[in-house]
Amino acid sequence: MEAIPLASLLPAGVDATSFKVHFAVWNGVKHPVDVLATNQQEWQGWNSWRSVKDDFNRQFIFSVAQDKHDATRWLFGGIWEVLDRRPEQQAHSYSVALREDLMGPFIRRLYIRHKRTGRNIRRTMESVLPTMVVSSILEEPFAGDPFPGHDRINHSLADLQAVVAQARADWRIALESMKGVYVIHDKETGQRYVGSAYGDTGVWQRWATYAATLHGGNVGLKQLVDEKGEEYYRTNMRFALLEYWSMRTDDDHVLERESYWKEVLHARSLGHNRN
């Protein structure tokens, strides 16, 4: 099937030379697509940031957020009009306003396919528009990654923080009424931490604590955060469920299985568990 050029969706009379395209990419802490899905004010901040150069030196910014799983896929984040420019570098030196009259219905629904070349994430539209095509259009605005199933969770702490920030109902409902044993593993070193949710605390509440504190109060994980730094921890520590049960399950069974997995995965001798 022949690809649909992005140019065919632009409003009539749009002059590409009045636009800069902002290819928003991961900043080392957050994925732009998560910011776009969860926090409009923060997303506006991403489009008002000035680096050393005066990159947004045209009337409009055509903003897109890189997908977490496919670097050539971009979610449309709106057209912003630059109302004012200030000289301060490394600051929010642009005053921008969202132009919902320009492709507003496509915000968080239009996926664009484009393979970026070079490192510049702020490009003139005329230089990249010929290679930008429509990938898909969602029925509903993107609201974050859907719950994959209890047995298919393999998400970084950064992913988990985005889910908690969104308070996604599908994730929360699936996890808040479940006790369970989980593993947090470092994808760089292979070291693991095994933990559990029991008592009145479901998996959702326990993991929300990690999202807020990073280490969940665990001595070994707190030490890792101190040694490696928060950026490393958010990116490399991945969460998965090993076993899960209803809240009616006896706590002694949960704790017994937690101890079993600590032994199997050498979480005490080679990992981050301290008990």
C-alpha angles and dihedrals in degrees: 000000000000114000118247111236115234087227089070090065097049116106115267114270095021111154110214091205090068092061139077116196115224111207098194112204136179110298096203093267109043136026111235093226089060091049091049090051097046114027123034093182093053091046089054087053090056088057096046096053119116120200122189094300128058091245099161093059097139133078097260141035118209101203127201131172122218117241115244094228104036120040092200094057121086132186115219111245102184141268114282125197115218106227100173139009125205126191099234112119125218090020142096091273099152124080106211136178127199112243101211089174087068109070092323095152090058096058110122089357105072117079116196127200116220134144107217118220123204126003100280109113095185111066138168108259095230090059096055106024095086090062098042114099136171112268099178144321118229122223090225130027113273111263101176137285112324121237105278098202130277092271095048102054111127104145136148122240087252089057090048092050090053092050092049092046089053091046086217109204095213093056095040096049092047094050110028094072095046132090114205155153116248139183128218110198132186107231091203100052103018091232115146142206119201119203140161143215115218142138110042092333115098124199092262094056092045093050091044086060089056090049090054101039103022093219102046091225093294113144097218094047093045088054090051092052090051092049101040103028132238096278093056091046096050092049104040106034110089129191128217136163116240097183135353137189141175120278089256090071115114113256092226089063092051092050092047091053091046090056090047093055092046088059096043094049095038088235092159101042099036103015143053102279114114098188 
